[in-house]
């Protein structure tokens, strides 16, 4: 199904590609730039380049062509399916599983598994990301939803963009957070010198808001609940580092000291996802239990307190 979307510029002088990524969160900047280069974006009726600076209230038309047949290999990889119908599939993603293929990673991803399990997925997000509405980092476990048709994809993407969908995470962080709860704000963008990392930036980036609440304290460690208002890359990891409490065993943003806990990747788990079903309009809540590796950390920390 082809998709035509219309937007109105709301910031004077913003780049066209940046504007489109901000308004269509399921599209990556690289994907947007390819669409612009292919002449699929017009500003007030004129095809423009990615670096075109928008004027306030100019009309932007985005044409997303029908997805090409997906050539990614479907693989018989076990999935922990929490719910499934003709429109959506909700899974409990395992820690260590990459969500979608990318350079150097073409097999063993969630997309490979979904293609085998579902046979058909929404094509809106491109050939490499069919059905993918939002992502979890490779070493983050927990609840994810994927779209099985384009109508469901558009509905879910809009819910995430407008904050109608709610995501709650469990995290174990270093240090003792003194506050019972708090809000962390700060635009997140690419790190200025380490391009594989994200950072809170003064200029550019995307607004990011994380709410946290302390669940349990262990002296040098704290178990927290994090709720996202926005869904930026590495958001919880960057925000918790910013307030001085990086996630346990985070390979990018954590302490350089060797972790005393046997866990492969950061101690972060997507516990709950609340959404409105794209077809029925019913509010649905999905939960994934804390994985065994994070449970072991909590058991060990509780034992120390006794």
Buried (B, 14 or more C-beta within 10 A) or exposed (E): BEBEEEBEBEEEEBBBBBBBBBBBBBBBBEBBBBBBEEEBBBBEEEEBEBEBEBEEEBEBBBBBEEBEEBEBBBBEBEBEEBEBEEBBBBBBBBBEBBBBBEEEEBEBBBBBBBBBBBEEBBBBBBBBBBBBBBBBBBBBBBBBBBBBBBBBBBBBBBBBBEEBBBBBBBBBBBBEBEEEEBEBEBBBBBBEEEEEBBBBBEEEBBEBBBBBBBEEBBEEBBBBBBBBBBBBBBBBBBBBBBBEBBBBBBEBBBBEEEBEBEBEBBBBBBBBBBBBBBBEEEEBEBBBEBBEBBEEBBEBBEEEEE
